[in-house]
Amino acid sequence: MSKIDDALSELAPIKSDFRLINLADLIDYPSEKISKLLKKVYGKNFNQIVNLFRLEHMENLIYQEAFNKKKINISELIKQSGFNSRNSYYVTLKARNELKLNK
């Protein structure tokens, strides 16, 4: 799993067109096995995992912007983080926050 985590972390921001097959090629491991492994270990599919990495990247950008006292443009940061839309960002944020509240 650390090989997958490392690969996704190094790709930050993960481009919006990044797919499971791209990860499989990157780490030289069959995509079907990656998909099953993610579901078994994290209980999430590939897109959900990737969006969580994008969310983490976006949060880092927000902190950097705030630290540098720059005006924060959420729509631009959403794009820079690799989300296809504002909606996919909000869905990911809501799901992650619900998980935190349920723990």
VOPAVO-805744 format. One record per atom (N, C-alpha, C): z, y, x; residue in three letters. Coordinates in steps of 0.001 Angstrom, whole numbers, padded with zeros to 6 digits, always signed. Layout:
N
ZYXALA;...
# end
This chain:
103
+000000-001199+000816MET;+000000+000000+000000MET;+000000+001258+000856MET;+000646+001186+002002SER;+000706+002393+002820SER;-000686+002798+003297SER;-001578+001833+003464LYS;-002939+002150+003872LYS;-003630+002976+002788LYS;-003400+002622+001540ILE;-003974+003378+000420ILE;-003334+004752+000339ILE;-002010+004806+000393ASP;-001295+006086+000340ASP;-001727+007010+001477ASP;-001818+006460+002675ASP;-002225+007255+003837ASP;-003628+007815+003654ASP;-004544+006974+003184ALA;-005924+007412+002979ALA;-005996+008533+001957ALA;-005274+008391+000851LEU;-005294+009422-000187LEU;-004623+010703+000292LEU;-003558+010583+001058SER;-002872+011767+001585SER;-003761+012539+002552SER;-004494+011810+003369GLU;-005363+012454+004360GLU;-006554+013145+003712GLU;-006910+012738+002505LEU;-008059+013316+001812LEU;-007734+014609+001071LEU;-006481+014989+001030ALA;-006084+016156+000240ALA;-006848+017395+000688ALA;-007441+018140-000199PRO;-007522+017827-001617PRO;-008568+016741-001879PRO;-008279+015902-002830ILE;-009202+014833-003192ILE;-010289+015431-004085ILE;-011527+015313-003657LYS;-012638+015900-004401LYS;-012737+015300-005802LYS;-013295+016085-006704SER;-013369+015656-008096SER;-014291+014454-008291SER;-015213+014225-007370ASP;-016126+013093-007519ASP;-015683+011858-006728ASP;-014452+011848-006237PHE;-013930+010713-005477PHE;-013662+009548-006427PHE;-014212+008389-006099ARG;-014095+007213-006956ARG;-013431+006057-006219ARG;-013081+005040-006971LEU;-012447+003851-006419LEU;-013310+003223-005328LEU;-014603+003201-005527ILE;-015505+002614-004538ILE;-015458+003402-003220ILE;-015235+004715-003301ASN;-015101+005531-002090ASN;-013860+005133-001302ASN;-012759+004899-002012LEU;-011532+004465-001358LEU;-011718+003083-000749LEU;-012382+002193-001485ALA;-012628+000841-000984ALA;-013427+000880+000319ALA;-014439+001717+000357ASP;-015238+001862+001576ASP;-014411+002450+002715ASP;-013574+003405+002370LEU;-012762+004094+003368LEU;-011763+003163+004052LEU;-011137+002293+003291ILE;-010124+001409+003878ILE;-010637-000017+004076ILE;-011912-000232+003754ASP;-012561-001531+003944ASP;-011808-002653+003224ASP;-011667-002450+001901TYR;-010956-003409+001069TYR;-011650-003439-000287TYR;-011788-004601-000920PRO;-012512-004682-002196PRO;-011890-003813-003293PRO;-012733-003106-004007SER;-012249-002182-005041SER;-011488-002900-006152SER;-011919-004117-006493GLU;-011231-004861-007551GLU;-009782-005162-007154GLU;-009587-005490-005885LYS;-008237-005798-005417LYS;-007380-004537-005347LYS;-007991-003429-004960ILE;-007259-002157-004925ILE;-006784-001813-006328ILE;-007668-001937-007290SER;-007337-001611-008673SER;-006176-002460-009185SER;-006238-003756-008939LYS;-005159-004649-009378LYS;-003856-004342-008661LYS;-003944-004039-007379LEU;-002762-003722-006585LEU;-002081-002451-007082LEU;-002873-001428-007376LEU;-002309-000177-007896LEU;-001609-000398-009229LEU;-002239-001181-010076LYS;-001647-001456-011386LYS;-000346-002236-011244LYS;-000346-003208-010321LYS;+000839-004049-010126LYS;+001994-003266-009499LYS;+001705-002492-008465VAL;+002761-001787-007720VAL;+003222-000521-008447VAL;+002263+000289-008921TYR;+002611+001578-009517TYR;+002599+001571-011047TYR;+001950+000575-011627GLY;+001815+000559-013077GLY;+000853+001614-013582GLY;-000062+002035-012712LYS;-001028+003080-013053LYS;-002409+002669-012554LYS;-003431+003254-013170ASN;-004778+002981-012697ASN;-005164+003951-011581ASN;-006303+003727-010994PHE;-006753+004532-009851PHE;-006797+006018-010182PHE;-007389+006372-011315ASN;-007510+007793-011666ASN;-006151+008461-011842ASN;-005212+007751-012411GLN;-003865+008309-012578GLN;-003210+008560-011217GLN;-003374+007623-010299ILE;-002800+007781-008955ILE;-003444+008955-008234ILE;-004760+009022-008285VAL;-005478+010112-007617VAL;-005054+011456-008195VAL;-004910+011538-009506ASN;-004497+012796-010119ASN;-003079+013187-009719ASN;-002214+012217-009480LEU;-000869+012544-008988LEU;-000933+013129-007573LEU;-001824+012603-006740PHE;-002020+013181-005406PHE;-002595+014588-005516PHE;-003514+014794-006462ARG;-004074+016133-006677ARG;-002989+017102-007137ARG;-002119+016628-008021LEU;-001029+017457-008518LEU;-000103+017876-007379LEU;+000214+016940-006513GLU;+001061+017245-005359GLU;+000387+018284-004458GLU;-000908+018127-004247HIS;-001646+019098-003440HIS;-001616+020478-004093HIS;-001811+020515-005392MET;-001802+021787-006099MET;-000438+022464-006010MET;+000621+021682-006138GLU;+001963+022257-006020GLU;+002175+022853-004633GLU;+001660+022208-003607ASN;+001752+022763-002257ASN;+000992+024079-002150ASN;-000172+024145-002777LEU;-000941+025396-002773LEU;-000179+026514-003478LEU;+000458+026190-004596ILE;+001227+027196-005341ILE;+002367+027725-004477ILE;+003073+026825-003797TYR;+004169+027260-002926TYR;+003653+028143-001794TYR;+002510+027780-001226GLN;+001932+028587-000146GLN;+001553+029973-000644GLN;+000921+030017-001815GLU;+000523+031302-002386GLU;+001746+032168-002683GLU;+002766+031557-003255ALA;+003986+032300-003582ALA;+004682+032768-002306ALA;+004728+031900-001308PHE;+005369+032256-000039PHE;+004657+033437+000615PHE;+003326+033431+000519ASN;+002538+034518+001111ASN;+002401+035711+000177ASN;+003096+035634-000957LYS;+003127+036708-001957LYS;+001731+037084-002438LYS;+000900+036047-002614LYS;-000445+036262-003132LYS;-000430+036032-004638LYS;-001375+036655-005312LYS;-001530+036439-006745LYS;-002037+035015-006956LYS;-001396+034300-007860ILE;-001745+032903-008102ILE;-002729+032811-009261ILE;-003896+032244-008977ASN;-004910+032002-009991ASN;-004913+030498-010267ASN;-004262+030099-011343ILE;-004096+028678-011659ILE;-005437+027974-011816ILE;-006387+028609-012482SER;-007699+027973-012679SER;-008367+027667-011346SER;-008274+028578-010408GLU;-008867+028360-009088GLU;-008136+027258-008330GLU;-006817+027238-008422LEU;-006046+026193-007741LEU;-006325+024815-008342LEU;-006552+024763-009642ILE;-006903+023505-010303ILE;-008201+022971-009716ILE;-009194+023835-009574LYS;-010473+023424-008985LYS;-010312+023012-007529LYS;-009562+023808-006762GLN;-009358+023503-005346GLN;-008650+022168-005141GLN;-007858+021767-006107SER;-007106+020520-005996SER;-007911+019304-006425SER;-009104+019525-006971GLY;-009978+018415-007315GLY;-009959+017994-008768GLY;-009205+018689-009604PHE;-009213+018360-011025PHE;-010539+018810-011632PHE;-011073+017992-012549ASN;-012328+018342-013219ASN;-012150+019449-014237ASN;-010957+019534-014782SER;-010717+020526-015832SER;-009244+020893-015883SER;-008998+021963-016573ARG;-007622+022391-016804ARG;-006872+021337-017613ARG;-007584+020730-018556ASN;-006977+019714-019411ASN;-006509+018507-018587ASN;-007322+018028-017654SER;-006903+016869-016858SER;-005683+017218-016003SER;-005608+018465-015558TYR;-004424+018922-014826TYR;-003193+018871-015733TYR;-003305+019422-016938TYR;-002160+019468-017840TYR;-001718+018073-018286TYR;-002684+017183-018528VAL;-002351+015815-018920VAL;-001569+015127-017799VAL;-002017+015308-016554THR;-001336+014707-015403THR;+000054+015293-015215THR;+000169+016600-015335LEU;+001458+017273-015191LEU;+002436+016799-016262LEU;+001969+016723-017483LYS;+002829+016283-018589LYS;+003294+014843-018379LYS;+002384+013963-017985ALA;+002738+012552-017765ALA;+003754+012416-016636ALA;+003555+013153-015576ARG;+004495+013084-014455ARG;+005869+013623-014840ARG;+005883+014706-015567ASN;+007158+015292-015985ASN;+007895+014411-016990ASN;+007163+013726-017855GLU;+007795+012803-018795GLU;+008425+011631-018046GLU;+007759+011164-016985LEU;+008330+010099-016170LEU;+009640+010551-015533LEU;+009654+011766-015013LYS;+010868+012298-014381LYS;+012006+012409-015379LYS;+011687+012834-016597LEU;+012731+013002-017614LEU;+013292+011659-018081LEU;+012459+010632-018059ASN;+012889+009315-018532ASN;+013678+008537-017495ASN;+013736+009019-016269LYS;+014472+008301-015221LYS;+015927+008584-015272LYS;
# end
